[in-house]
Amino acid sequence: MGSTKTNARGKQLQELLNEGIIDCVDDDSTTFEKNDYEAKLDCILGSQPLLSFITNVEAHPTIGTINGHKPLTFDIQIGAEPKLTSPRLSLNFKEAKWTKFRSKLDQQLMLWNNDTSLNAALNIEEHSTFITNSIMLATKEAVPTSTPTSKIYPLSEASKSLITLKHQAYRRWKRTGDNTDKRQYYNSKILLTNSLRNDRRDNLNELMSSLCHKKLYSDKVWVTVRKFHSKRIKQTFTCNMTYNNTTATSDKEKADLFADYFENDVYSYTDDTLPFHDQVTSQASNIKKKNITSLNTPKWKQITIEEVKYHIKQLRNSSAGPDNIHNRRLKNSSELLIQHLTRLFNQILKQGYILTKWKTANIILILKPKKDKQHPAIRTIRSESTSTCPKTFSGYSI
């Protein structure tokens, strides 16, 4: 038996060997030669199942490198399945042509027959779909899609701090309209751009320096082993969820189980224990106490165009909902679109009808750390986004 440190290393190495994360290589090819010293390839450390597909490991001549390390090549006999296209659109609003957007939007909206009655639920649904399609067609003409850039380098603490300052200054500027907050936002934006450039440069320098080590010391080997061991522990994830003796495996079953948990344990409704005739008497008394308005007098005030404009201006630039209409498109909309939305909102209030699409939202569930992964209680709602029009309409319904 060795020391506690040696035993801990041995246990970590044994667990990685048992789980197939380390693959021992039976090869006499040298990977390092310098000053009568040579090293050979002993093992490959990698995550499963990728490690199982590595074949044809070969060492090649140094090709003029001064550190003596030989390049290694290997084959990975694996193919990637085509990734499903995300229903969300990623748009480059900086390159948007808003004048063209409003012009195309007006052309589409003028195709609507203003004599169409909106007295039925089907007509309201049809009008809402027409507005959504008009916005999408105008977007396709005037707003280009963005190409996401992948950042494989970690951000520095300075960059993270500047990101926070930039968002805080932007929110203050939009809330107060103060020029000082506006200048602070743009200054933070410039500083953040420079900081991200420095992060990329430092990451490249670190990568190049890591390829020039003269020798791989044992301490670095054990650091790598410890990283894979910790990564293996943190990434253990169960594919099942259990609640009330019901096990869910598919995404739909998990969503239903999560809904049952909230319905039964979180938002449970306590039944009224009073006799039925007492419940009726109580409800009738509450109605009598209220000021009953005449049926000929509307119980709500008609929404005006100015109110719609105000609420659209207050919308945050958050993620788009299931309708894929970002708030920035409404903020740059035309007068004709405001008129259509005002008419739609008033008819919804008059008919008391909520559109089917407005009842749909995107919800992302995130696991809470260090909790039982099989129970729905450990999942929290990280992000929720509804369609854009109900966000605007909610200002009148509260």
C-alpha positions in Angstrom: 0.0 0.0 0.0 1.3 3.5 -0.9 0.5 6.9 0.4 -3.0 8.4 0.5 -2.2 10.5 -2.6 -0.9 7.4 -4.5 -3.9 5.3 -3.6 -6.3 8.1 -4.7 -4.6 8.3 -8.0 -4.7 4.5 -8.4 -8.4 4.4 -7.7 -9.1 7.1 -10.2 -7.0 5.3 -12.8 -8.7 2.0 -12.0 -12.2 3.5 -12.4 -11.3 5.0 -15.8 -9.8 1.7 -16.9 -12.9 -0.3 -15.8 -15.2 2.1 -17.7 -13.1 2.0 -20.8 -12.1 5.7 -20.8 -8.4 4.7 -21.0 -7.3 2.5 -23.9 -3.9 0.9 -23.7 -2.0 0.8 -27.0 0.2 -2.2 -28.0 2.6 -0.3 -30.2 6.3 0.2 -30.3 6.2 3.4 -32.3 8.2 6.2 -30.7 6.5 9.5 -30.2 9.4 11.5 -28.9 13.1 11.3 -29.7 15.9 13.6 -28.6 19.4 13.3 -27.1 19.3 9.5 -26.9 16.0 9.7 -25.1 12.8 8.3 -26.6 9.2 7.9 -25.5 6.5 5.5 -26.8 2.8 5.7 -27.0 1.3 3.8 -24.0 -2.3 4.8 -23.7 -5.0 7.0 -25.1 -7.3 8.9 -22.7 -10.7 9.8 -24.2 -14.5 9.9 -23.6 -16.7 7.0 -24.5 -18.1 6.1 -27.0 -15.6 8.1 -29.1 -12.6 6.2 -27.8 -14.0 2.9 -29.1 -13.9 4.2 -32.7 -10.2 5.3 -32.7 -8.1 3.1 -35.0 -4.9 3.3 -37.0 -2.9 5.3 -34.6 0.4 6.2 -36.3 3.5 8.3 -35.5 5.1 10.4 -38.2 8.5 12.1 -38.7 9.1 15.4 -36.8 9.0 17.4 -40.0 11.6 19.9 -38.8 10.1 20.5 -35.3 12.7 21.5 -32.7 11.0 20.0 -29.7 11.4 16.4 -30.8 7.7 15.4 -30.6 6.3 13.4 -33.5 2.9 14.2 -34.9 0.2 11.5 -34.3 -2.6 10.7 -36.6 -5.6 8.3 -36.1 -8.9 7.5 -37.8 -12.3 7.8 -36.2 -14.8 5.4 -37.8 -17.9 7.4 -37.0 -20.4 9.6 -38.8 -22.5 12.4 -37.5 -26.2 12.4 -37.9 -27.7 15.5 -39.6 -28.7 18.0 -37.0 -32.4 18.9 -36.9 -33.0 22.5 -38.0 -34.1 24.7 -35.1 -37.6 26.3 -35.6 -36.2 29.6 -34.3 -34.8 32.2 -36.7 -31.5 33.8 -36.0 -31.6 37.3 -37.6 -28.9 39.9 -38.1 -30.8 43.1 -37.1 -27.7 45.2 -37.6 -28.0 44.6 -41.3 -31.8 45.0 -41.5 -33.3 47.4 -44.0 -36.2 48.7 -42.0 -37.5 51.1 -44.7 -37.8 48.1 -47.0 -39.4 46.0 -44.2 -42.1 48.6 -43.6 -42.8 49.0 -47.3 -43.1 45.2 -47.8 -45.2 44.9 -44.7 -47.7 47.5 -45.9 -48.0 45.8 -49.3 -49.0 42.5 -47.6 -51.4 44.1 -45.0 -53.2 46.0 -47.8 -54.3 42.6 -49.2 -56.6 42.2 -46.2 -60.3 42.8 -46.9 -61.3 45.4 -44.3 -64.9 44.6 -44.7 -64.3 41.1 -43.2 -66.2 40.7 -40.0 -64.3 39.6 -36.9 -67.4 38.5 -34.9 -66.5 34.8 -34.8 -63.5 32.9 -33.4 -62.5 31.6 -36.8 -62.3 35.1 -38.2 -60.1 36.2 -35.3 -57.8 33.3 -35.9 -57.7 34.0 -39.6 -56.8 37.7 -39.0 -54.1 36.8 -36.6 -52.5 34.3 -39.0 -52.7 36.9 -41.8 -50.8 39.5 -39.6 -48.1 36.9 -38.6 -47.6 35.8 -42.2 -47.3 39.4 -43.4 -44.6 40.1 -40.8 -42.7 36.9 -41.8 -42.8 37.7 -45.5 -41.5 41.3 -44.9 -38.8 39.9 -42.6 -37.6 37.5 -45.3 -37.3 40.4 -47.8 -35.5 42.9 -45.5 -33.8 41.2 -42.5 -31.0 38.8 -43.3 -30.3 35.7 -41.2 -27.2 35.7 -39.0 -24.4 33.2 -39.1 -23.6 32.2 -35.5 -19.9 32.2 -34.6 -18.6 29.5 -32.3 -16.5 30.5 -29.4 -14.3 27.7 -28.2 -12.2 29.8 -25.8 -13.1 30.7 -22.2 -14.0 34.3 -21.4 -11.8 36.2 -19.0 -13.2 37.8 -15.9 -12.7 41.2 -17.4 -14.9 40.2 -20.4 -17.6 38.7 -18.2 -17.7 41.9 -16.1 -17.9 44.1 -19.2 -20.8 42.0 -20.5 -22.7 42.6 -17.2 -21.9 46.4 -17.3 -23.1 46.6 -20.9 -26.4 45.0 -20.3 -27.0 47.0 -17.1 -26.2 50.3 -18.9 -28.5 49.4 -21.8 -31.4 48.6 -19.5 -30.9 51.9 -17.6 -30.7 53.8 -20.9 -33.9 52.4 -22.2 -35.7 52.9 -18.9 -34.6 56.5 -18.2 -33.5 57.8 -21.6 -30.5 59.5 -20.0 -27.6 60.4 -22.3 -25.1 59.4 -19.6 -26.4 55.9 -19.6 -26.3 55.9 -23.4 -22.6 56.9 -23.4 -21.8 54.3 -20.8 -23.5 51.6 -22.9 -21.5 52.4 -26.0 -18.2 52.8 -24.1 -18.8 49.3 -22.5 -19.6 47.9 -25.9 -16.2 49.2 -27.3 -14.3 47.9 -24.3 -16.0 44.5 -24.5 -15.0 44.2 -28.2 -11.3 44.9 -27.3 -11.5 42.5 -24.3 -12.9 39.7 -26.5 -10.1 40.3 -29.0 -7.5 40.0 -26.2 -9.2 36.7 -25.0 -8.8 35.2 -28.5 -5.2 36.3 -28.7 -4.3 34.9 -25.3 -6.1 31.7 -26.0 -4.0 31.2 -29.2 -0.8 32.0 -27.4 -1.7 29.5 -24.7 -2.5 26.8 -27.3 0.8 27.4 -29.2 2.9 27.3 -26.0 1.2 24.0 -24.9 2.5 22.4 -28.1 6.1 23.4 -27.4 6.7 21.5 -24.1 10.0 19.6 -24.1 8.7 16.8 -22.0 5.3 15.7 -20.6 5.9 15.4 -16.8 4.0 12.9 -14.7 2.2 15.6 -12.8 0.5 16.8 -16.0 -0.5 13.2 -16.8 -2.2 12.9 -13.4 -3.9 16.3 -13.8 -5.4 15.0 -17.1 -6.5 11.8 -15.4 -8.2 13.8 -12.6 -9.9 16.0 -15.1 -11.4 13.1 -16.9 -12.4 11.5 -13.6 -14.2 14.7 -12.5 -15.8 15.1 -15.8 -17.1 11.6 -15.7 -18.7 12.2 -12.3 -20.3 15.5 -13.3 -21.7 14.3 -16.6 -23.6 11.3 -15.2 -27.2 11.8 -16.3 -30.1 9.5 -16.0 -32.4 9.3 -19.0 -35.5 8.5 -16.9 -37.7 10.5 -14.6 -39.9 9.0 -11.9 -42.9 10.5 -10.1 -45.7 8.8 -8.2 -44.5 5.4 -9.3 -44.6 6.4 -12.9 -41.4 6.3 -15.0 -41.0 8.6 -18.1 -38.4 7.9 -20.8 -39.4 9.9 -23.8 -39.5 13.8 -24.0 -43.3 13.8 -24.2 -43.6 11.5 -21.2 -41.2 13.7 -19.2 -43.2 16.9 -20.1 -46.4 15.2 -19.0 -44.8 14.0 -15.8 -43.5 17.5 -15.1 -47.0 19.0 -15.6 -48.5 16.4 -13.3 -46.0 17.3 -10.6 -46.9 21.0 -10.8 -50.6 20.3 -10.9 -50.6 18.0 -7.9 -47.8 19.3 -5.7 -47.2 23.0 -6.5 -50.4 24.5 -7.8 -52.9 22.1 -6.2 -56.4 23.4 -5.6 -58.1 22.6 -2.4 -61.7 21.6 -2.8 -64.4 23.7 -1.2 -65.8 21.6 1.7 -69.0 23.6 2.2 -72.3 22.0 1.1 -73.3 22.8 -2.4 -76.3 25.1 -1.5 -74.0 27.1 0.8 -71.5 27.5 -2.1 -74.3 28.8 -4.4 -75.5 31.2 -1.7 -72.0 32.6 -1.2 -71.4 33.1 -4.9 -74.8 34.8 -5.3 -74.0 37.2 -2.5 -70.7 38.1 -4.1 -72.5 39.0 -7.3 -75.1 41.1 -5.6 -72.3 43.2 -3.9 -70.7 44.1 -7.2 -71.8 47.1 -9.3 -73.7 45.4 -12.1 -73.2 47.3 -15.4 -75.9 47.6 -18.0 -75.6 45.1 -20.8 -75.6 48.0 -23.3 -72.6 49.6 -21.7 -69.2 47.9 -22.5 -67.4 46.7 -19.4 -64.0 47.6 -20.9 -62.5 50.6 -22.5 -61.6 50.4 -26.2 -57.8 50.1 -26.9 -56.4 53.0 -28.8 -53.7 53.1 -31.4 -51.6 55.3 -29.1 -51.8 52.6 -26.4 -50.6 49.9 -28.7 -47.7 52.0 -29.8 -46.7 52.7 -26.2 -46.8 49.0 -25.2 -44.8 48.0 -28.2 -42.2 50.5 -27.3 -41.9 49.0 -23.8 -41.3 45.5 -25.1 -37.9 44.1 -24.2 -35.6 42.6 -26.8 -36.0 39.1 -25.5 -36.1 35.8 -27.4 -38.8 35.2 -30.0 -41.6 32.9 -29.1 -43.2 30.1 -31.2 -44.3 32.6 -33.8 -40.7 33.5 -34.5 -41.5 37.2 -34.4 -38.9 39.2 -32.5 -40.0 42.3 -30.6 -37.6 44.4 -32.7 -39.7 43.8 -35.7 -42.8 45.2 -34.0 -40.8 48.2 -32.8 -39.9 49.0 -36.4 -43.4 48.3 -37.8 -45.6 50.5 -39.9 -48.7 52.5 -39.0 -50.9 50.1 -40.9 -49.7 47.2 -38.7 -50.6 49.1 -35.6 -54.1 49.6 -36.9 -54.5 45.9 -37.6 -53.2 45.0 -34.1 -55.5 47.5 -32.5 -58.5 46.1 -34.3 -57.5 42.5 -33.4 -57.0 43.3 -29.7 -60.4 45.1 -29.5 -62.2 42.1 -31.1 -60.5 39.7 -28.7 -61.8 41.8 -25.7 -65.3 42.0 -27.3 -65.6 38.3 -28.1 -63.7 37.1 -25.0 -61.7 34.7 -27.2 -58.0 33.9 -26.8 -56.2 32.7 -29.9 -55.0 29.1 -29.9 -51.4 30.1 -30.8 -51.3 32.5 -27.9 -51.6 29.6 -25.5 -48.3 28.1 -26.7 -44.9 28.9 -25.1 -41.3 27.7 -25.3 -40.1 26.4 -21.9 -36.6 25.1 -21.1 -36.1 22.9 -18.1 -32.7 23.0 -16.4 -31.5 20.4 -13.8 -30.7 21.7 -10.4 -27.2 20.7 -9.3 -26.6 18.0 -6.6 -30.2 16.8 -6.6 -32.0 13.6 -7.5 -32.1 13.7 -11.3 -35.0 11.3 -11.5 -37.5 13.6 -9.7 -39.3 16.4 -11.5 -39.0 18.7 -8.4 -35.3 19.3 -9.2 -36.1 20.8 -12.6 -36.5 24.6 -12.8 -37.8 26.8 -15.6 -34.8 28.6 -17.0 -36.5 30.4 -20.0 -40.0 30.9 -21.1 -41.1 32.8 -24.2 -44.5 33.4 -25.6 -45.5 34.8 -28.9 -45.0 38.5 -29.5 -48.6 39.7 -29.8 -49.8 38.3 -26.5 -46.8 40.0 -24.8 -48.2 43.3 -26.2 -51.8 42.4 -25.3 -50.9 41.4 -21.8 -50.5 45.1 -20.9 -54.3 45.5 -21.2 -55.3 42.3 -19.6 -53.6 42.9 -16.3 
